């Protein structure tokens, strides 16, 4: 049985190398983007508070929508990193099976 799995395991090793490299790069880029998005979200929050005190409610709604978009982008990046880690883990389990 191990002889039947051998070619697939060899292909899985190459895929694991590619997916692992993509995973590391995604973690680095995701970490940097989370810092940048956190700063942008903080500035949007301060701008939203200022516009709320001014009573400009349509602009408050736009600022809130932009903050929700930033949060969704951050969440999507984290989910993408977890998916790539799951694929890497599945390939690792297949190789050791």
C-alpha positions as CSV (number, residue, x, y, z in Angstrom):
1,X,0.0,0.0,0.0
2,X,2.9,2.4,0.8
3,X,4.1,1.9,-2.8
4,X,0.8,3.3,-4.1
5,X,1.0,6.3,-1.9
6,X,4.6,7.1,-2.7
7,X,4.1,9.2,-5.9
8,X,1.3,11.1,-4.2
9,X,3.5,11.8,-1.2
10,X,6.2,13.1,-3.4
11,X,3.8,15.5,-5.0
12,X,2.5,16.4,-1.6
13,X,6.0,17.3,-0.5
14,X,6.3,19.8,-3.3
15,X,2.9,21.2,-2.7
16,X,3.7,21.4,1.0
17,X,6.8,23.5,0.2
18,X,4.7,25.8,-2.0
19,X,1.9,26.1,0.5
20,X,4.3,26.6,3.4
21,X,6.1,29.4,1.6
22,X,2.7,31.1,0.7
23,X,1.7,30.6,4.3
24,X,4.8,32.3,5.7
25,X,4.5,35.2,3.3
26,X,0.8,35.6,4.1
27,X,1.5,35.7,7.8
28,X,4.1,38.4,7.4
29,X,1.9,40.5,5.1
30,X,-1.1,39.9,7.3
31,X,0.7,41.1,10.4
32,X,1.9,44.2,8.7
33,X,-1.6,44.9,7.2
34,X,-3.2,44.4,10.6
35,X,-1.0,47.1,12.1
36,X,-1.8,49.5,9.2
37,X,-5.5,48.7,9.3
38,X,-5.5,49.2,13.1
39,X,-4.1,52.7,12.7
40,X,-6.5,53.5,9.9
41,X,-9.4,52.2,12.0
42,X,-8.3,54.3,15.0
43,X,-8.2,57.4,12.8
44,X,-11.6,56.6,11.4
45,X,-13.0,56.2,14.9
46,X,-11.6,59.6,16.0
47,X,-13.0,61.1,12.8
48,X,-16.4,59.5,13.5
49,X,-16.5,60.8,17.0
50,X,-15.6,64.3,15.8
51,X,-18.3,64.2,13.1
52,X,-20.8,62.8,15.6
53,X,-20.2,65.8,17.8
54,X,-20.7,68.1,14.9
55,X,-24.0,66.4,14.1
56,X,-23.1,65.5,10.5
57,X,-24.9,62.1,10.6
58,X,-24.5,61.1,6.9
59,X,-20.8,61.5,7.2
60,X,-20.8,59.4,10.5
61,X,-22.6,56.7,8.5
62,X,-19.9,56.8,5.8
63,X,-17.1,56.7,8.3
64,X,-18.8,53.7,10.1
65,X,-19.1,51.9,6.7
66,X,-15.4,52.5,6.0
67,X,-14.5,51.1,9.4
68,X,-16.7,48.0,8.8
69,X,-14.9,47.5,5.4
70,X,-11.5,47.8,7.2
71,X,-12.6,45.2,9.8
72,X,-13.9,42.9,7.1
73,X,-10.6,43.1,5.2
74,X,-8.7,42.3,8.4
75,X,-11.0,39.4,9.1
76,X,-10.6,38.1,5.5
77,X,-6.8,38.2,5.8
78,X,-6.9,36.2,9.1
79,X,-9.3,33.6,7.6
80,X,-7.1,33.3,4.5
81,X,-4.0,32.6,6.7
82,X,-6.0,30.0,8.7
83,X,-7.2,28.3,5.5
84,X,-3.6,28.1,4.1
85,X,-2.4,26.7,7.5
86,X,-5.2,24.1,7.3
87,X,-4.1,23.0,3.9
88,X,-0.5,22.7,5.1
89,X,-1.6,20.7,8.1
90,X,-3.7,18.3,5.8
91,X,-0.7,17.8,3.5
92,X,1.5,17.1,6.6
93,X,-0.9,14.5,7.9
94,X,-1.1,12.8,4.5
95,X,2.7,12.6,4.3
96,X,3.0,11.0,7.7
97,X,0.1,8.6,7.1
